[in-house]
């Protein structure tokens, strides 16, 4: 199903570009407000949170204007992790929640993630309906003066989110005696992250907690794990936690300074949950999940299925198959027992809960040997280049060469103007050769 505005994870792009500007955000607000208001459920309420990008100050008012013009009442929460917004959307019985963020991208990008009243990301079907409203005559959707929505700022978003997270754990759970480094990427979790860990009694070394509007994800956070590795080593910490710009991703670091990616976290949690009889069905990964994870879970008797890239697709497959654990190598991990979308802080707490009796992080996360993986991201002007016959032929050739010894995956990024090439094989020379066959043709 082709969509005009929405990608694999909401809407995203360069600020003041074709779709990411005040005019379009007014239209997004008006269209989404009109759609959810037409459902005639709940209280006609929308709540908005954001990360720390400077552009949020220009986009949020436009979005609010569109929503109130549709007759929706709006609560703004300020900087808050994406899953905090999802949780509060459900808790406040709102019609919808909107997160203004470009996740792990640099400050010059921004975008939206939309959630329904159940705290779930919207389906392709609903996104298509909202898109159709965006392109219709705007005047028809404007409310009468007496029907306009009202706006209120809520200052308790972080506190309320932390309270919801803590309810998922036993009252005697604490982190006293643990030194924890947390890198908040100068993003949406810069307040919630350190406050949450301190509330459990941990000694917290917080970095990436000085946002200036331009430094989100800049040489820090989950896309720059070198930062957390150095900090864990410097402070002799027991564990490191690294979030991305909207705190829905997590990459970790053990006490030996080994980086732990999403696949390794999933393997550790799946093993623990199975042993505790908490795992339902199995695990959902993505097309990018390491083959080593798949082999490990199979060996443990845990079902594993792959979804398209994007945590929304992971969640949809989890729901369809009645699984309660899934995620991506990049650190989007959904704990279906507790949440409807990825949450770096929730995953961190669940991992720390497993370590509460003195087990070392290096032991807990050491579950499988990763199959060598090579990932190349190529910046392109037009992602449809992937459909050209020369590119298709190069993909066929690379697939034929690696067949039975690994795999090649070439796809359009759903969030950036990039083509992503991923290859896996124990034979490194073959892996490099096959990836380069496609890489050279695209370049």
C-alpha positions as CSV (number, residue, x, y, z in Angstrom):
1,X,0.0,0.0,0.0
2,X,1.8,3.2,-1.2
3,X,1.5,6.2,1.1
4,X,2.1,9.8,0.1
5,X,3.3,11.3,3.4
6,X,3.8,8.6,5.9
7,X,6.9,6.3,6.0
8,X,7.7,3.2,8.1
9,X,7.7,5.3,11.3
10,X,5.4,8.3,10.8
11,X,6.5,11.4,8.8
12,X,10.1,12.5,8.7
13,X,12.3,14.8,6.7
14,X,14.5,17.9,6.6
15,X,13.0,20.9,8.4
16,X,11.3,23.5,6.2
17,X,11.3,21.0,3.3
18,X,8.3,19.9,1.3
19,X,6.4,18.1,4.2
20,X,8.2,19.3,7.3
21,X,7.1,22.9,7.7
22,X,4.5,25.0,9.5
23,X,2.0,24.9,6.7
24,X,2.1,21.1,6.4
25,X,2.0,20.6,10.1
26,X,-1.2,22.7,10.3
27,X,-2.7,20.4,7.6
28,X,-1.5,17.3,9.5
29,X,-3.1,18.6,12.6
30,X,-6.4,19.5,10.9
31,X,-6.5,16.2,9.0
32,X,-5.7,13.9,12.0
33,X,-8.0,15.9,14.3
34,X,-10.8,15.7,11.7
35,X,-10.3,11.9,11.4
36,X,-10.3,11.1,15.1
37,X,-13.1,13.6,15.9
38,X,-15.3,11.7,13.3
39,X,-14.9,8.5,15.3
40,X,-17.2,10.1,18.0
41,X,-15.4,8.4,20.8
42,X,-13.9,9.7,24.0
43,X,-13.5,13.4,24.8
44,X,-12.0,14.9,21.5
45,X,-8.6,15.2,23.2
46,X,-5.2,15.2,21.5
47,X,-1.9,15.2,23.5
48,X,1.4,16.3,22.1
49,X,5.0,15.6,23.2
50,X,8.3,16.4,21.5
51,X,12.0,15.9,21.6
52,X,14.5,18.7,22.0
53,X,15.0,19.9,18.4
54,X,15.0,23.7,17.9
55,X,12.5,23.2,15.0
56,X,9.9,21.9,17.5
57,X,9.2,25.5,18.5
58,X,8.0,26.2,15.0
59,X,6.2,23.0,14.2
60,X,4.3,22.5,17.5
61,X,2.3,25.7,17.3
62,X,1.3,24.9,13.7
63,X,0.2,21.4,14.7
64,X,-1.8,22.8,17.7
65,X,-3.5,25.3,15.4
66,X,-4.5,22.5,13.0
67,X,-5.9,20.3,15.8
68,X,-7.8,23.1,17.5
69,X,-9.2,24.3,14.2
70,X,-10.6,20.8,13.8
71,X,-12.3,21.2,17.2
72,X,-9.8,19.0,19.2
73,X,-8.8,20.0,22.7
74,X,-5.0,19.8,23.1
75,X,-2.6,19.1,26.0
76,X,1.1,19.8,25.4
77,X,3.6,17.9,27.5
78,X,7.0,19.3,26.3
79,X,10.0,16.9,26.0
80,X,9.0,13.4,26.8
81,X,10.0,9.9,25.5
82,X,7.8,8.5,22.7
83,X,6.5,5.7,24.8
84,X,5.7,8.2,27.6
85,X,3.4,9.9,25.1
86,X,1.9,6.5,24.1
87,X,1.3,5.5,27.7
88,X,-0.3,8.9,28.6
89,X,-2.5,8.9,25.5
90,X,-4.0,5.7,26.8
91,X,-4.0,6.7,30.5
92,X,-5.7,10.1,29.8
93,X,-8.3,8.4,27.5
94,X,-7.3,10.8,24.7
95,X,-8.4,10.3,21.1
96,X,-4.8,10.5,19.8
97,X,-1.2,11.3,20.7
98,X,1.3,13.0,18.5
99,X,5.1,12.9,19.0
100,X,7.1,15.6,17.3
101,X,10.4,13.9,16.6
102,X,12.9,12.7,14.0
103,X,14.0,9.9,16.4
104,X,17.7,9.1,15.8
105,X,18.2,11.7,13.0
106,X,20.3,14.9,13.4
107,X,18.7,18.2,14.5
108,X,18.1,19.4,10.9
109,X,15.4,16.8,10.5
110,X,12.0,16.5,12.3
111,X,8.7,14.7,11.9
112,X,5.7,13.1,13.6
113,X,4.7,9.8,15.1
114,X,0.9,9.3,15.6
115,X,-0.8,7.1,18.2
116,X,-4.4,6.0,18.5
117,X,-6.4,5.9,21.8
118,X,-5.0,2.5,22.5
119,X,-1.5,3.8,22.6
120,X,-0.7,2.0,19.4
121,X,0.9,3.5,16.3
122,X,-1.6,4.0,13.5
123,X,-2.1,1.3,10.9
124,X,-1.4,1.9,7.2
125,X,-5.1,2.0,6.6
126,X,-5.7,4.9,9.0
127,X,-2.6,6.7,7.8
128,X,-4.1,6.5,4.3
129,X,-7.4,8.0,5.5
130,X,-5.6,10.9,7.2
131,X,-3.5,11.4,4.0
132,X,-6.7,11.7,1.9
133,X,-8.0,14.4,4.3
134,X,-4.8,16.3,4.0
135,X,-5.3,16.6,0.3
136,X,-9.0,17.7,0.5
137,X,-10.4,21.2,0.6
138,X,-9.1,22.5,4.0
139,X,-12.1,24.9,4.5
140,X,-14.6,22.0,4.8
141,X,-12.8,20.6,7.9
142,X,-12.6,23.9,9.8
143,X,-14.7,24.1,13.0
144,X,-17.2,26.9,13.7
145,X,-15.8,29.6,16.1
146,X,-17.7,28.3,19.1
147,X,-16.5,24.7,18.4
148,X,-12.8,25.5,18.4
149,X,-10.6,23.4,20.7
150,X,-8.7,24.7,23.7
151,X,-5.0,24.3,24.6
152,X,-3.4,23.6,28.0
153,X,0.2,22.8,29.0
154,X,0.7,19.9,31.4
155,X,3.9,20.1,33.5
156,X,3.5,16.7,35.0
157,X,4.3,14.5,31.9
158,X,7.7,13.2,33.1
159,X,6.4,12.5,36.6
160,X,3.3,10.7,35.4
161,X,5.3,8.6,32.9
162,X,7.8,7.6,35.6
163,X,5.0,6.6,37.8
164,X,3.5,4.3,35.1
165,X,6.9,2.7,34.5
166,X,7.5,2.0,38.2
167,X,4.1,0.2,38.6
168,X,5.4,-2.6,36.4
169,X,8.0,-3.7,39.0
170,X,7.8,-4.9,42.6
171,X,7.9,-2.3,45.4
172,X,11.1,-3.8,46.8
173,X,13.0,-3.4,43.5
174,X,15.9,-1.1,43.8
175,X,19.2,-0.3,42.2
176,X,21.2,0.7,45.3
177,X,24.9,-0.1,44.9
178,X,24.9,0.1,41.1
179,X,26.8,2.7,39.1
180,X,24.9,3.3,35.9
181,X,25.9,5.5,33.0
182,X,23.1,6.8,30.9
183,X,23.5,8.7,27.6
184,X,20.2,10.5,26.8
185,X,21.4,11.8,23.4
186,X,20.5,15.4,24.4
187,X,17.0,14.3,23.5
188,X,13.5,13.6,24.8
189,X,14.7,11.4,27.7
190,X,17.2,13.9,29.2
191,X,15.0,14.5,32.3
192,X,13.1,11.2,32.6
193,X,16.1,8.9,32.2
194,X,18.3,10.1,35.1
195,X,15.2,10.8,37.3
196,X,13.9,7.3,36.9
197,X,17.2,5.6,37.7
198,X,17.9,7.8,40.7
199,X,14.4,7.1,42.0
200,X,15.5,3.4,42.3
201,X,18.6,4.4,44.3
202,X,21.3,4.0,41.6
203,X,24.4,6.2,41.4
204,X,23.8,7.8,38.1
205,X,26.4,9.3,35.7
206,X,24.3,11.2,33.2
207,X,25.6,12.4,29.8
208,X,23.8,13.8,26.8
209,X,21.5,15.8,29.1
210,X,22.3,19.3,28.0
211,X,20.1,19.9,24.9
212,X,20.5,23.2,23.1
213,X,18.2,22.4,20.2
214,X,21.0,21.6,17.8
215,X,23.0,18.8,19.6
216,X,20.4,16.0,19.7
217,X,22.1,12.7,18.6
218,X,25.3,14.6,17.8
219,X,28.2,12.3,18.7
220,X,26.1,10.7,21.4
221,X,23.2,8.4,22.0
222,X,22.4,5.0,20.6
223,X,23.8,5.8,17.1
224,X,27.2,6.7,18.7
225,X,27.8,3.9,21.2
226,X,31.5,4.9,21.5
227,X,30.4,7.5,24.0
228,X,28.7,5.1,26.4
229,X,31.6,2.7,26.1
230,X,34.2,5.3,27.1
231,X,32.0,6.6,29.9
232,X,31.5,3.1,31.4
233,X,35.2,2.5,31.3
234,X,36.0,5.9,32.8
235,X,33.6,5.6,35.7
236,X,34.0,1.8,36.2
237,X,30.2,1.5,35.9
238,X,28.3,-1.7,36.2
239,X,26.3,-1.0,33.1
240,X,25.7,1.7,30.4
241,X,22.4,2.7,28.8
242,X,22.3,4.7,25.6
243,X,19.0,6.2,24.2
244,X,18.2,7.9,21.0
245,X,16.6,11.3,20.4
246,X,13.1,10.2,21.4
247,X,14.2,7.5,23.8
248,X,12.4,4.6,22.1
249,X,15.7,2.9,21.2
250,X,18.3,1.5,23.6
251,X,21.8,0.2,23.1
252,X,23.6,-1.0,26.2
253,X,27.2,-1.6,27.4
254,X,28.3,-4.1,29.9
255,X,30.9,-3.6,32.7
256,X,33.6,-4.8,30.3
257,X,32.8,-2.0,27.8
258,X,31.2,-4.4,25.3
259,X,28.4,-2.9,23.3
260,X,25.1,-4.7,23.5
261,X,22.7,-4.2,20.5
262,X,19.0,-4.8,20.2
263,X,19.4,-8.4,19.1
264,X,21.5,-9.3,22.1
265,X,19.1,-7.6,24.5
266,X,16.2,-9.5,22.9
267,X,18.0,-12.9,23.2
268,X,18.7,-12.3,26.9
269,X,15.2,-11.2,27.7
270,X,13.6,-14.0,25.6
271,X,15.7,-16.5,27.5
272,X,14.7,-15.1,30.9
273,X,11.1,-14.7,30.0
274,X,10.9,-18.3,28.8
275,X,12.6,-19.6,32.0
276,X,10.1,-17.5,34.1
277,X,7.2,-18.7,31.9
278,X,6.5,-15.1,30.9
279,X,7.1,-15.5,27.2
280,X,4.0,-15.8,25.0
281,X,4.2,-17.4,21.6
282,X,7.8,-16.4,20.7
283,X,9.8,-13.4,19.3
284,X,9.3,-11.1,16.4
285,X,12.4,-9.7,14.7
286,X,12.8,-7.9,11.4
287,X,14.5,-8.5,8.1
288,X,17.5,-6.9,9.6
289,X,17.8,-9.1,12.7
290,X,21.0,-11.0,12.9
291,X,20.9,-14.6,11.7
292,X,22.8,-15.6,14.9
293,X,19.8,-14.5,16.9
294,X,17.5,-16.7,14.8
295,X,19.7,-19.7,15.2
296,X,20.0,-19.1,19.0
297,X,16.3,-18.8,19.6
298,X,15.6,-21.9,17.4
299,X,18.1,-23.9,19.6
300,X,16.3,-22.7,22.7
301,X,12.9,-23.8,21.3
302,X,11.7,-20.3,20.9
303,X,9.7,-19.4,17.8
304,X,11.1,-16.6,15.7
305,X,9.4,-14.7,12.8
306,X,10.5,-11.7,10.9
307,X,8.5,-8.6,10.1
308,X,9.3,-5.6,7.8
309,X,11.7,-3.1,9.2
310,X,10.0,-0.6,11.6
311,X,8.7,-1.2,15.1
312,X,5.2,-0.6,14.0
313,X,5.3,-3.7,11.8
314,X,6.9,-5.6,14.6
315,X,4.1,-4.7,16.9
316,X,1.5,-5.6,14.2
317,X,3.0,-9.1,13.8
318,X,3.3,-9.5,17.6
319,X,-0.4,-8.8,17.9
320,X,-1.4,-11.0,15.0
321,X,0.6,-14.0,16.4
322,X,-0.1,-13.2,20.1
323,X,3.6,-12.8,20.9
324,X,4.7,-10.5,23.7
325,X,8.3,-9.8,22.7
326,X,9.8,-8.3,19.6
327,X,12.2,-5.7,18.3
328,X,15.0,-4.6,16.1
329,X,18.7,-4.8,16.1
330,X,18.8,-0.9,16.3
331,X,17.3,-1.1,19.8
332,X,13.6,-0.7,19.2
333,X,12.3,-3.3,21.6
334,X,8.7,-3.9,22.4
335,X,7.9,-5.5,25.7
336,X,4.3,-6.5,25.0
337,X,3.6,-7.3,28.6
338,X,4.1,-3.7,29.5
339,X,4.0,-1.4,26.4
340,X,2.6,-0.8,22.9
341,X,5.8,0.6,21.4
342,X,9.5,0.7,21.9
343,X,10.7,2.2,25.1
344,X,14.4,2.4,26.0
345,X,13.9,3.1,29.6
346,X,11.4,0.3,30.1
347,X,13.8,-2.2,28.5
348,X,16.6,-0.8,30.7
349,X,14.5,-1.4,33.8
350,X,13.5,-4.9,32.7
351,X,17.2,-5.8,32.1
352,X,18.3,-4.2,35.4
353,X,15.6,-6.2,37.2
354,X,17.2,-9.3,35.9
355,X,20.5,-8.2,37.3
356,X,19.2,-7.2,40.7
357,X,20.7,-10.2,42.5
358,X,24.3,-9.4,41.5
359,X,24.5,-11.0,38.1
360,X,27.0,-9.2,35.8
361,X,25.7,-7.6,32.6
362,X,28.4,-9.4,30.6
363,X,27.0,-12.8,31.7
364,X,23.4,-11.9,31.2
365,X,23.7,-10.6,27.7
366,X,26.2,-13.1,26.4
367,X,23.8,-15.5,24.6
368,X,24.9,-16.0,21.0
369,X,27.7,-15.3,18.5
370,X,26.6,-12.9,15.8
371,X,26.8,-13.8,12.2
372,X,29.2,-11.3,10.5
373,X,27.0,-8.5,9.1
374,X,27.8,-5.7,6.8
375,X,25.5,-2.7,6.5
376,X,26.0,0.2,4.0
377,X,23.8,3.3,3.8
378,X,23.9,5.2,0.5
379,X,22.5,8.8,0.3
380,X,20.4,9.2,-2.8
381,X,18.3,11.9,-4.3
382,X,15.5,9.5,-5.3
383,X,14.9,6.2,-3.5
384,X,13.0,4.8,-6.5
385,X,16.5,4.2,-8.0
386,X,16.2,0.8,-6.4
387,X,13.6,-0.1,-9.0
388,X,16.0,0.4,-12.0
389,X,16.8,-2.7,-14.0
390,X,20.6,-2.3,-13.4
391,X,20.1,-2.2,-9.7
392,X,17.7,-5.1,-9.7
393,X,20.1,-7.2,-11.8
394,X,23.0,-6.4,-9.4
395,X,20.8,-7.6,-6.4
396,X,19.9,-10.8,-8.3
397,X,23.6,-11.5,-9.0
398,X,24.6,-10.8,-5.4
399,X,21.8,-13.0,-4.1
400,X,22.8,-15.8,-6.4
401,X,26.4,-15.7,-5.3
402,X,25.7,-15.8,-1.6
403,X,22.8,-18.3,-1.7
404,X,23.2,-21.0,0.9
405,X,26.1,-19.2,2.5
406,X,24.4,-16.0,3.7
407,X,21.9,-13.4,2.6
408,X,21.6,-10.0,1.0
409,X,18.9,-7.4,1.8
410,X,18.5,-4.2,-0.2
411,X,15.7,-1.8,0.8
412,X,14.7,1.8,0.9
413,X,15.0,3.6,4.2
414,X,11.6,4.5,5.6
415,X,12.9,7.5,7.4
416,X,15.8,9.0,5.3
417,X,16.8,9.5,1.7
418,X,18.9,6.5,1.7
419,X,19.2,3.0,0.3
420,X,20.3,0.4,2.8
421,X,22.3,-2.7,1.8
422,X,22.7,-5.4,4.4
423,X,24.6,-8.7,4.0
424,X,25.3,-11.6,6.3
425,X,27.7,-14.5,5.9
426,X,30.4,-16.3,7.8
427,X,32.5,-16.0,4.7
428,X,33.7,-12.4,5.0
429,X,35.3,-12.1,1.5
430,X,32.1,-13.3,-0.1
431,X,30.0,-11.0,2.0
432,X,32.1,-7.9,1.0
433,X,32.1,-9.0,-2.7
434,X,28.3,-9.3,-2.8
435,X,27.6,-6.1,-0.9
436,X,30.0,-4.2,-3.2
437,X,28.3,-5.6,-6.4
438,X,25.1,-3.7,-5.4
439,X,26.9,-0.7,-3.8
440,X,28.8,0.1,-7.0
441,X,25.7,0.0,-9.1
442,X,23.8,2.4,-6.9
443,X,26.7,4.8,-6.6
